[in-house]
Amino acid sequence: MNCQDIKNRVGIRVVLESFNRVPAKENQRTGFYFALDRKENVPSLFVDFIKNTAFDFGTGKCYDIISIVQMINRCSVSEALKYLARFDLSLLNSEEKAGSIVQKHYEIIKTIDIKHSALIQYLQLRKVYKQQDLVTEIHYKMNNKKYFGIGFKNNSGGFEIRSKYSKLCLGKKDVTLIKNDLNSDKEIIVFEGFFDYLTYRAINILNKETVDYLILNSTAMFFKVENELFGYNKIFLFLDNDENGKTIKKMVQKKYENVEDCSMLYADYKDLNEWYCALDI
């Protein structure tokens, strides 16, 4: 597959989401994202979902999906193509590119209990098969091709989709806040991704049954719950041990009282699930 094939078949939104980057502002045609190469308070990266391109107003640089991967992964063109080859998700056909409105690029066919053997095996691989009742099997269509995966619903009705071969979001990106009416102590446990949430529910490290759970589904979604977190007496953090996770951890520790960082438990691993999978149990 050459560069032009990739540019025609893979949507820029999906690529950015694969790096946990979501628009700070958007409409049906365009969106503003935070810059790829620096921290900033006002988003300066203008993304055109129709043209499948981006422009950084801060630096004057133009990007396509290949140069975006090169910038973030600091890799060659050939390495970027290998990264993009896993996405077979052309979001826009020629008619949509010519039009002024982006049509909904996917269709959810059905959601059922986890039954497909490939998804069962994937949950077993991640050691959270017994938590299958907390997720769903979702079948969907994209560009007239049918796919399936493990679905985890967010607060806006969108679905985080995971499988051995895919990682994307169907619908609007958002957090998942799971409230417990018996949470009299006003405590909340925060995770970055839903597999860490499933892992926690498998082992219940803190031995707490009546807390609320917050799954960010992307560190970029933290702004949506900043005010909500002020209503809690205790915040437990199970964030990733990468740059994004550490940034959010510092922000939470600075902004709120009674914050407990639980990442030391899996300090040598990327996240809680990776640590749990490495245990010989």
The 8 nearest C-alpha neighbors of each residue, nearest first, counted from 0:
[[1, 4, 5, 2, 84, 80, 3, 81],
 [2, 0, 4, 3, 5, 80, 6, 77],
 [1, 3, 5, 4, 6, 0, 80, 65],
 [2, 4, 6, 5, 1, 7, 0, 8],
 [5, 3, 7, 1, 6, 2, 0, 8],
 [4, 6, 8, 2, 3, 7, 9, 1],
 [7, 5, 3, 4, 8, 9, 2, 64],
 [6, 8, 4, 5, 9, 3, 89, 10],
 [7, 9, 89, 5, 6, 88, 4, 87],
 [10, 8, 89, 88, 6, 5, 7, 86],
 [11, 9, 90, 89, 12, 13, 51, 14],
 [10, 12, 14, 51, 13, 64, 15, 48],
 [13, 11, 15, 14, 10, 16, 48, 21],
 [14, 12, 16, 11, 15, 10, 17, 167],
 [15, 13, 11, 17, 12, 16, 10, 64],
 [14, 16, 20, 12, 17, 18, 13, 11],
 [17, 15, 19, 20, 13, 18, 14, 21],
 [16, 18, 14, 15, 19, 13, 167, 166],
 [17, 19, 16, 15, 20, 14, 71, 21],
 [20, 18, 16, 217, 17, 21, 15, 219],
 [21, 19, 16, 15, 18, 219, 22, 17],
 [20, 22, 16, 19, 219, 23, 32, 15],
 [23, 21, 32, 24, 31, 30, 25, 20],
 [22, 24, 32, 31, 21, 25, 42, 33],
 [25, 23, 22, 31, 30, 26, 32, 42],
 [26, 24, 30, 29, 22, 31, 27, 23],
 [25, 27, 28, 29, 30, 24, 31, 101],
 [28, 26, 101, 29, 100, 25, 48, 30],
 [27, 29, 26, 48, 101, 49, 47, 100],
 [30, 28, 47, 46, 48, 26, 25, 27],
 [29, 31, 25, 46, 24, 22, 45, 26],
 [30, 32, 45, 24, 22, 44, 23, 42],
 [33, 31, 22, 44, 42, 23, 34, 43],
 [32, 34, 42, 44, 43, 35, 39, 31],
 [35, 33, 44, 36, 37, 43, 32, 42],
 [34, 36, 37, 33, 71, 70, 67, 44],
 [35, 37, 34, 38, 70, 71, 33, 39],
 [38, 36, 34, 35, 39, 33, 57, 40],
 [39, 37, 34, 40, 36, 33, 35, 41],
 [38, 40, 41, 37, 42, 33, 34, 43],
 [39, 41, 42, 38, 33, 43, 34, 37],
 [40, 42, 39, 43, 33, 32, 23, 34],
 [43, 41, 33, 32, 31, 44, 34, 40],
 [44, 42, 56, 55, 33, 34, 57, 45],
 [45, 43, 55, 32, 34, 31, 54, 33],
 [44, 46, 31, 54, 53, 30, 55, 43],
 [47, 45, 53, 30, 29, 52, 31, 48],
 [46, 48, 29, 49, 50, 52, 51, 53],
 [47, 49, 51, 29, 28, 50, 46, 11],
 [50, 48, 96, 47, 51, 28, 91, 101],
 [51, 49, 52, 47, 48, 96, 53, 46],
 [52, 50, 48, 11, 49, 47, 10, 63],
 [53, 51, 63, 50, 47, 62, 46, 11],
 [52, 54, 46, 62, 45, 61, 47, 63],
 [55, 53, 61, 45, 44, 60, 62, 56],
 [56, 54, 44, 60, 59, 57, 58, 43],
 [57, 55, 59, 43, 58, 54, 44, 45],
 [56, 58, 55, 59, 43, 44, 60, 34],
 [59, 57, 60, 55, 56, 54, 61, 43],
 [58, 60, 56, 55, 57, 61, 54, 44],
 [61, 59, 55, 58, 54, 62, 56, 57],
 [60, 62, 54, 53, 55, 59, 63, 52],
 [63, 61, 53, 66, 52, 67, 54, 60],
 [62, 64, 52, 66, 65, 67, 53, 51],
 [63, 65, 67, 66, 11, 68, 6, 62],
 [66, 64, 68, 67, 63, 79, 69, 76],
 [65, 67, 69, 68, 63, 62, 64, 70],
 [68, 66, 64, 70, 65, 69, 62, 63],
 [67, 69, 71, 65, 66, 70, 79, 72],
 [70, 68, 66, 74, 73, 67, 72, 71],
 [69, 71, 67, 73, 68, 72, 66, 35],
 [70, 72, 68, 73, 69, 67, 35, 36],
 [71, 73, 69, 74, 68, 70, 79, 67],
 [74, 72, 69, 70, 71, 75, 68, 79],
 [73, 75, 69, 72, 78, 79, 76, 70],
 [74, 76, 78, 77, 79, 69, 73, 80],
 [75, 77, 79, 78, 80, 69, 74, 65],
 [76, 78, 80, 79, 75, 81, 74, 82],
 [79, 77, 81, 75, 80, 76, 74, 82],
 [78, 80, 76, 82, 77, 81, 68, 69],
 [79, 81, 83, 77, 82, 78, 84, 76],
 [80, 82, 78, 84, 79, 83, 77, 85],
 [83, 81, 79, 80, 84, 85, 78, 68],
 [84, 82, 80, 85, 81, 86, 79, 5],
 [83, 85, 81, 86, 82, 80, 87, 5],
 [86, 84, 83, 82, 87, 164, 81, 165],
 [87, 85, 84, 88, 83, 9, 165, 8],
 [88, 86, 89, 85, 9, 8, 84, 83],
 [87, 89, 9, 86, 90, 8, 10, 141],
 [90, 88, 8, 9, 10, 91, 87, 7],
 [91, 89, 10, 104, 88, 9, 92, 142],
 [92, 90, 89, 95, 96, 93, 49, 10],
 [91, 93, 95, 94, 96, 90, 89, 142],
 [92, 94, 96, 95, 97, 91, 98, 7],
 [95, 93, 97, 96, 92, 98, 91, 101],
 [94, 96, 98, 97, 92, 93, 91, 101],
 [97, 95, 93, 49, 94, 98, 91, 92],
 [96, 98, 94, 95, 93, 99, 49, 92],
 [99, 97, 95, 96, 100, 94, 101, 49],
 [98, 100, 101, 97, 28, 95, 96, 49],
 [101, 99, 98, 102, 27, 28, 95, 96],
 [100, 102, 27, 95, 28, 103, 99, 49],
 [103, 101, 104, 100, 95, 91, 27, 105],
 [102, 104, 105, 101, 106, 170, 90, 27],
 [105, 103, 90, 102, 141, 106, 142, 91],
 [106, 104, 141, 140, 103, 107, 139, 142],
 [105, 107, 140, 139, 108, 141, 104, 103],
 [106, 108, 139, 109, 138, 140, 105, 137],
 [107, 109, 139, 138, 106, 140, 110, 137],
 [110, 108, 138, 107, 137, 111, 139, 136],
 [109, 111, 137, 136, 138, 135, 112, 108],
 [112, 110, 136, 135, 113, 137, 109, 114],
 [111, 113, 135, 136, 114, 110, 132, 134],
 [112, 114, 136, 135, 115, 111, 131, 119],
 [115, 113, 112, 116, 119, 136, 118, 111],
 [114, 116, 118, 117, 113, 119, 136, 120],
 [115, 117, 119, 118, 120, 114, 121, 113],
 [118, 116, 120, 119, 115, 121, 162, 163],
 [119, 117, 121, 120, 116, 115, 122, 149],
 [118, 120, 116, 122, 121, 117, 123, 115],
 [121, 119, 123, 117, 118, 122, 124, 116],
 [122, 120, 118, 124, 123, 119, 117, 125],
 [123, 121, 128, 125, 119, 127, 124, 120],
 [122, 124, 126, 128, 120, 121, 125, 127],
 [123, 125, 121, 122, 126, 120, 276, 127],
 [124, 126, 122, 123, 127, 276, 121, 272],
 [127, 125, 123, 124, 128, 122, 276, 198],
 [128, 126, 122, 130, 129, 125, 123, 198],
 [127, 129, 122, 123, 130, 131, 126, 119],
 [128, 130, 127, 131, 201, 132, 126, 123],
 [131, 129, 128, 127, 132, 133, 197, 201],
 [132, 130, 133, 128, 129, 134, 113, 127],
 [131, 133, 130, 134, 135, 112, 129, 113],
 [134, 132, 131, 130, 135, 197, 151, 129],
 [135, 133, 151, 131, 132, 150, 149, 136],
 [136, 134, 150, 112, 113, 149, 111, 137],
 [137, 135, 113, 149, 111, 110, 112, 150],
 [136, 138, 110, 147, 148, 150, 109, 135],
 [139, 137, 147, 109, 108, 146, 107, 110],
 [138, 140, 107, 108, 146, 106, 145, 147],
 [141, 139, 145, 106, 144, 105, 143, 146],
 [140, 142, 105, 144, 143, 104, 145, 106],
 [143, 141, 144, 140, 89, 88, 104, 90],
 [142, 144, 141, 140, 145, 105, 106, 139],
 [145, 143, 141, 140, 142, 146, 139, 88],
 [144, 146, 140, 139, 141, 143, 147, 138],
 [147, 145, 139, 138, 140, 144, 148, 141],
 [148, 146, 138, 137, 139, 145, 136, 149],
 [147, 149, 162, 137, 161, 160, 136, 150],
 [148, 150, 136, 161, 160, 135, 162, 137],
 [149, 151, 160, 135, 159, 158, 137, 134],
 [152, 150, 159, 158, 134, 135, 153, 160],
 [151, 153, 158, 157, 156, 159, 150, 154],
 [152, 154, 175, 157, 156, 174, 155, 173],
 [153, 155, 175, 156, 174, 173, 176, 152],
 [156, 154, 153, 157, 173, 171, 172, 174],
 [155, 157, 153, 154, 152, 158, 170, 171],
 [158, 156, 170, 171, 153, 169, 155, 152],
 [159, 157, 152, 169, 151, 168, 150, 160],
 [158, 160, 168, 151, 150, 167, 152, 169],
 [161, 159, 150, 167, 149, 166, 168, 148],
 [162, 160, 166, 149, 165, 148, 159, 150],
 [163, 161, 165, 148, 164, 149, 118, 166],
 [162, 164, 165, 121, 161, 118, 117, 166],
 [165, 163, 162, 166, 85, 161, 86, 148],
 [166, 164, 162, 161, 163, 167, 160, 85],
 [165, 167, 161, 160, 17, 162, 164, 168],
 [168, 166, 160, 159, 165, 17, 169, 13],
 [167, 169, 159, 158, 160, 170, 172, 157],
 [170, 168, 158, 157, 159, 167, 171, 160],
 [171, 169, 157, 168, 172, 158, 156, 155],
 [170, 172, 157, 155, 173, 169, 156, 168],
 [171, 173, 157, 170, 168, 174, 155, 153],
 [174, 172, 153, 155, 154, 220, 171, 175],
 [175, 173, 215, 153, 216, 214, 154, 220],
 [174, 176, 153, 214, 154, 213, 177, 215],
 [177, 175, 213, 212, 178, 174, 214, 154],
 [176, 178, 212, 211, 213, 175, 179, 214],
 [179, 177, 211, 176, 180, 212, 210, 182],
 [178, 180, 181, 182, 211, 209, 210, 177],
 [179, 181, 182, 178, 183, 209, 211, 210],
 [182, 180, 179, 183, 209, 210, 184, 178],
 [183, 181, 209, 210, 179, 185, 184, 180],
 [182, 184, 185, 181, 180, 209, 186, 210],
 [185, 183, 182, 186, 232, 210, 233, 231],
 [186, 184, 231, 183, 232, 182, 233, 187],
 [187, 185, 233, 210, 231, 184, 232, 234],
 [188, 186, 211, 234, 210, 212, 235, 189],
 [187, 189, 235, 212, 234, 236, 213, 211],
 [188, 190, 213, 236, 237, 214, 235, 212],
 [191, 189, 214, 237, 238, 192, 196, 213],
 [190, 192, 215, 238, 214, 216, 217, 218],
 [193, 191, 216, 194, 195, 190, 214, 215],
 [192, 194, 196, 195, 214, 197, 216, 191],
 [195, 193, 197, 196, 192, 198, 272, 127],
 [196, 194, 198, 272, 193, 197, 271, 192],
 [195, 197, 193, 199, 194, 198, 190, 200],
 [198, 196, 194, 200, 195, 199, 193, 127],
 [199, 197, 195, 201, 196, 200, 272, 194],
 [198, 200, 196, 203, 201, 202, 197, 195],
 [199, 201, 197, 203, 198, 202, 196, 130],
 [202, 200, 198, 199, 203, 197, 127, 130],
 [201, 203, 199, 204, 200, 198, 206, 205],
 [204, 202, 199, 206, 200, 205, 201, 207],
 [205, 203, 206, 202, 199, 207, 200, 201],
 [204, 206, 207, 203, 202, 199, 208, 235],
 [207, 205, 203, 204, 208, 202, 209, 200],
 [206, 208, 205, 209, 210, 203, 204, 186],
 [207, 209, 210, 206, 203, 182, 205, 181],
 [210, 208, 182, 181, 207, 179, 211, 180],
 [211, 209, 182, 186, 187, 208, 179, 207],
 [212, 210, 187, 178, 179, 177, 186, 188],
 [211, 213, 188, 177, 187, 176, 189, 178],
 [212, 214, 176, 189, 175, 188, 190, 215],
 [213, 215, 190, 175, 191, 216, 174, 192],
 [214, 216, 174, 191, 217, 220, 218, 213],
 [217, 215, 192, 214, 174, 191, 193, 173],
 [218, 216, 215, 219, 19, 220, 191, 192],
 [219, 217, 220, 221, 215, 191, 243, 247],
 [218, 220, 217, 221, 20, 21, 19, 222],
 [221, 219, 218, 222, 217, 223, 215, 173],
 [220, 222, 223, 219, 218, 224, 225, 215],
 [221, 223, 225, 220, 224, 219, 226, 218],
 [222, 224, 221, 220, 225, 174, 226, 173],
 [225, 223, 227, 222, 226, 221, 228, 220],
 [224, 226, 222, 227, 228, 223, 221, 229],
 [225, 227, 228, 224, 229, 230, 223, 222],
 [228, 226, 224, 229, 225, 230, 231, 223],
 [227, 229, 230, 226, 225, 231, 224, 255],
 [230, 228, 227, 231, 226, 255, 225, 232],
 [229, 231, 228, 227, 232, 185, 226, 186],
 [232, 230, 185, 229, 233, 186, 228, 187],
 [231, 233, 185, 186, 257, 230, 234, 184],
 [232, 234, 186, 257, 231, 258, 187, 235],
 [235, 233, 258, 187, 188, 186, 259, 257],
 [234, 236, 188, 259, 258, 189, 260, 187],
 [235, 237, 260, 189, 261, 238, 188, 259],
 [236, 238, 190, 261, 262, 189, 235, 239],
 [239, 237, 244, 191, 190, 236, 262, 240],
 [238, 240, 270, 244, 241, 269, 191, 237],
 [239, 241, 269, 244, 270, 245, 238, 242],
 [242, 240, 244, 239, 243, 245, 269, 246],
 [241, 243, 245, 244, 246, 240, 239, 247],
 [244, 242, 246, 245, 241, 247, 218, 239],
 [243, 245, 239, 247, 241, 238, 246, 242],
 [244, 246, 248, 242, 247, 243, 241, 249],
 [245, 247, 243, 249, 248, 244, 242, 250],
 [246, 248, 250, 244, 249, 245, 251, 243],
 [247, 249, 245, 251, 250, 246, 244, 252],
 [250, 248, 252, 246, 247, 251, 253, 245],
 [249, 251, 247, 253, 248, 252, 254, 246],
 [252, 250, 254, 248, 253, 249, 255, 247],
 [253, 251, 249, 250, 254, 255, 258, 248],
 [252, 254, 250, 251, 255, 249, 256, 248],
 [253, 255, 251, 252, 250, 256, 249, 229],
 [256, 254, 252, 251, 253, 258, 257, 229],
 [255, 257, 258, 254, 252, 233, 232, 253],
 [258, 256, 233, 234, 259, 232, 255, 252],
 [257, 259, 234, 256, 252, 235, 233, 260],
 [260, 258, 235, 236, 261, 234, 257, 233],
 [259, 261, 236, 262, 235, 258, 237, 263],
 [260, 262, 237, 263, 236, 264, 259, 235],
 [261, 263, 264, 237, 265, 260, 266, 238],
 [264, 262, 266, 265, 261, 260, 267, 240],
 [263, 265, 262, 266, 261, 271, 267, 274],
 [264, 266, 263, 268, 267, 262, 274, 271],
 [265, 267, 263, 268, 264, 262, 240, 269],
 [268, 266, 265, 269, 274, 240, 263, 264],
 [269, 267, 265, 266, 270, 274, 273, 240],
 [270, 268, 240, 239, 273, 241, 267, 271],
 [269, 271, 239, 273, 268, 272, 240, 274],
 [270, 272, 274, 195, 273, 265, 275, 237],
 [271, 273, 275, 195, 274, 270, 198, 276],
 [272, 274, 276, 270, 275, 271, 268, 277],
 [275, 273, 277, 271, 272, 276, 268, 265],
 [276, 274, 272, 278, 277, 273, 271, 198],
 [275, 277, 273, 274, 278, 272, 125, 126],
 [276, 278, 274, 275, 273, 279, 272, 280],
 [279, 277, 275, 276, 280, 274, 273, 272],
 [280, 278, 277, 276, 275, 274, 126, 273],
 [279, 278, 277, 276, 275, 126, 274, 202]]
